Amino acid sequence: MLKLANPMFYPLAVLTGGVTLFVGVRLGQLPSPFMIPFAAGIAVAGASFLRSREPEFLELDNPALEREILAVKTSALALANQANGLNLAAQKLLNDTFQIELLATVSISCDHVSQLPGKIDTLVFNLHNTNSLLSIEALQQQLTEVQKKLPSSSGVAKRHLNQLADSLKRNIQLAQEGEDSRLARIINIATLIQDFAGVLQKLQTRLRTSDLSDSEQINGLQLIADELSSLSENLDLLVRQ
């Protein structure tokens, strides 16, 4: 039997409920008094299902890893909520000023981050079904992807990629020495989440204070948005199975 769960802790469930409400009211022309509780029920059911996939206890035989995973899950949820807020603000501000390219960069990055809690849940779920050691082959593949991006990157994006490459090299060495490299991987994700939160905050502040008719200030915002996009790609790489 499924236990009821708060949809606010499961962005995917909230999104499903929102889409259901939109389709029912806008496209199906169904009355709002009927669709609102129905959509809420869909969100609760979705959250309960997602919760049912989570183990009651992590039981990964590594207390430090379990603590770090719980912290990362909390940080990922907070980041997803922050990204959703920025996305809504950016759509209002940038649509009004027709800054379509900048809006597209911000929206794509924020959409990726809104999916992060679900991806981390999947990652944790899969950790229960794998050996304690990450595949050296998989780590090497991640490192190869990062190294391919380095020649075409510059500035802050290049610095982040170099940091990620160094971390992956350490993980490979840990795995080769027979150590549990899962903790290093989760710490890498936690570090990138903090970096992403800082860039999101910087972009939120600059959006509020910049003159969106000034091309120089728009270029500055685009640079921050590009940094956001680079971090989003790096996060996707780390949580990918």
Salt bridges, closest charged atoms under 4 A:
GLU54 OE2 - LYS73 NZ 3.52
ASP96 OD2 - LYS92 NZ 3.99
ASP121 OD1 - LYS73 NZ 2.41
GLU145 OE1 - ARG240 NH1 3.05
ASP180 OD2 - ARG182 NH2 2.64
ASP195 OD2 - HIS160 ND1 3.76
GLU227 OE2 - HIS160 NE2 3.68
GLU227 OE1 - LYS202 NZ 3.70
GLU233 OE1 - LYS149 NZ 3.48
ASP236 OD2 - HIS112 ND1 3.81
ASP236 OD1 - LYS119 NZ 2.93
